[in-house]
Amino acid sequence: MRVVIKGAGVAGLTVALELARHGIEVHVVECAGAVATGASGLAGGMLAPWCERESADEMVLTLGRTAADWWEEALPGHVIRHGTLVVASGRDTGELTRFAGRTSGYDWLDGTGIEALEPSLAGRFRKALFFRDEAHLDPRRALAGLQRVLLDRGVPFHFGCAAEDMAGSFDTIIDCTGAAAIGQTADLRGVRGEMLFLETSEIALSRPVRLLHPRIPLYVAPRGDDRFMVGATTIESDDAGPISARSLMELLNAAYALHPAFGEARVAELGVGVRPAYPDNLPRVTVDGNVISVNGFYRHGFLLAPAMAGQVAAILTDSIPNYERHCA
Ligand SMILES: Cc1cc2nc3c(=O)[nH]c(=O)nc-3n(C[C@H](O)[C@H](O)[C@H](O)COP(=O)(O)OP(=O)(O)OC[C@H]3O[C@@H](n4cnc5c(N)ncnc54)[C@H](O)[C@@H]3O)c2cc1C
């Protein structure tokens, strides 16, 4: 069987690796000139199923709790297992109680505990939740790493939209085109996520920190080299245009509330990604003839792509026997 995967975001590359591991001949076709140019390159890289359960279905925790193991096995050394710290400023501590009531897998910390984990935050917050089993990675490094692993396994990459014409010469097409499928795939919508990178040597963080707020929840994910990803808005829109002044002000204000030293940081990059999402905000693998679509990762591309990639491999290796019937 010869398989072509359209799209070299996190969905496409995780599927490619799972199929290559099963000995299936696979090619990757990507419209852009490199991997990770879509939403995947703008992600926070948090593997945080316990925190996400605050607003997500139980399925996100069920499928996502093994994601860090998958990434560690695929890319040794890329996954940082330092947990997630969730804080709230004095007047918003009720938000922490609310968050705790909707999640599990945390410990309550006092100021001393917070300082022990993140010395830069000493004296800034009285209470926090610590989700010790969570992890994070750098999405761009991870996807560049997956590309190297795939190239080493002999998987060819074809860049540029002209390469799309090749798709017809394959037995099976796996559509991992993310937000580009909005309007062509029933029920798929876009959820705009705005983010920025700040650079400062005044603060050191070892793990993603979420700052709860009734209107503007924010997270800061450390990337190393004094670089911090600050994210992210969640706006019901598939507009991928530049970040709005309001979102920029709100993200910067929230970062400043987390630590005033972010006020002196340099804004190194602004970004906007469109998260593809189905009405239940859960990803789907759908089969239509010889086309398998893997889409709808919403806020959970890095968290849930390994599980969905496993489902695609199971379909193609007949562990899910109905595939032949779907492929009329
Ligand atoms: C700001 C932000 C923060 C996020 N943070 C996290 C996080 O911390 N953890 C997490 O798990 N998830 C996070 N997400 C969600 C995650 O980024 C997405 O769910 C995920 O990237 C979707 O991946 P994808 O591969 O489906 O789409 P994409 O990454 O958009 O990839 C689709 C690819 O298909 C290509 N393409 C389009 N059309 C064609 C075509 N016809 N032929 C060939 N190629 C084509 C595009 O160029 C693109 O490269 C975040 C998202 C955003 C926007």
The ligand as a Gaussian input file, in Angstrom:
#p B3LYP/6-31G(d) Opt

LIG

0 1
 C       -1.765000      29.825000      19.875000
 C       -1.973000      28.346000      19.918000
 C       -1.525000      27.620000      21.020000
 C       -1.699000      26.233000      21.068000
 N       -1.185000      25.535000      22.129000
 C       -1.278000      24.181000      22.161000
 C       -0.677000      23.433000      23.209000
 O       -0.052000      23.996000      24.110000
 N       -0.800000      22.071000      23.194000
 C       -1.458000      21.404000      22.204000
 O       -1.527000      20.176000      22.251000
 N       -2.037000      22.096000      21.180000
 C       -1.973000      23.462000      21.141000
 N       -2.535000      24.179000      20.124000
 C       -3.343000      23.453000      19.136000
 C       -2.509000      22.878000      18.025000
 O       -1.560000      23.815000      17.602000
 C       -3.423000      22.470000      16.870000
 O       -4.447000      21.647000      17.325000
 C       -2.607000      21.702000      15.831000
 O       -1.493000      22.457000      15.461000
 C       -3.394000      21.339000      14.597000
 O       -2.481000      20.597000      13.805000
 P       -2.774000      20.189000      12.322000
 O       -1.617000      19.378000      11.882000
 O       -4.158000      19.620000      12.227000
 O       -2.835000      21.584000      11.531000
 P       -1.640000      22.530000      11.026000
 O       -0.553000      22.618000      12.001000
 O       -2.291000      23.814000      10.628000
 O       -1.072000      21.777000       9.768000
 C       -1.776000      21.681000       8.544000
 C       -0.747000      21.703000       7.431000
 O       -1.379000      21.380000       6.204000
 C       -0.805000      22.184000       5.180000
 N       -1.753000      22.203000       4.058000
 C       -2.920000      22.874000       3.949000
 N       -3.526000      22.558000       2.773000
 C       -2.732000      21.667000       2.146000
 C       -2.837000      20.952000       0.918000
 N       -3.903000      21.085000       0.104000
 N       -1.831000      20.119000       0.573000
 C       -0.756000      19.945000       1.397000
 N       -0.612000      20.596000       2.581000
 C       -1.596000      21.432000       2.952000
 C       -0.609000      23.527000       5.848000
 O        0.362000      24.289000       5.141000
 C       -0.125000      23.098000       7.231000
 O        1.281000      22.964000       7.286000
 C       -2.369000      25.557000      20.020000
 C       -2.818000      26.281000      18.917000
 C       -2.611000      27.664000      18.849000
 C       -3.077000      28.410000      17.626000

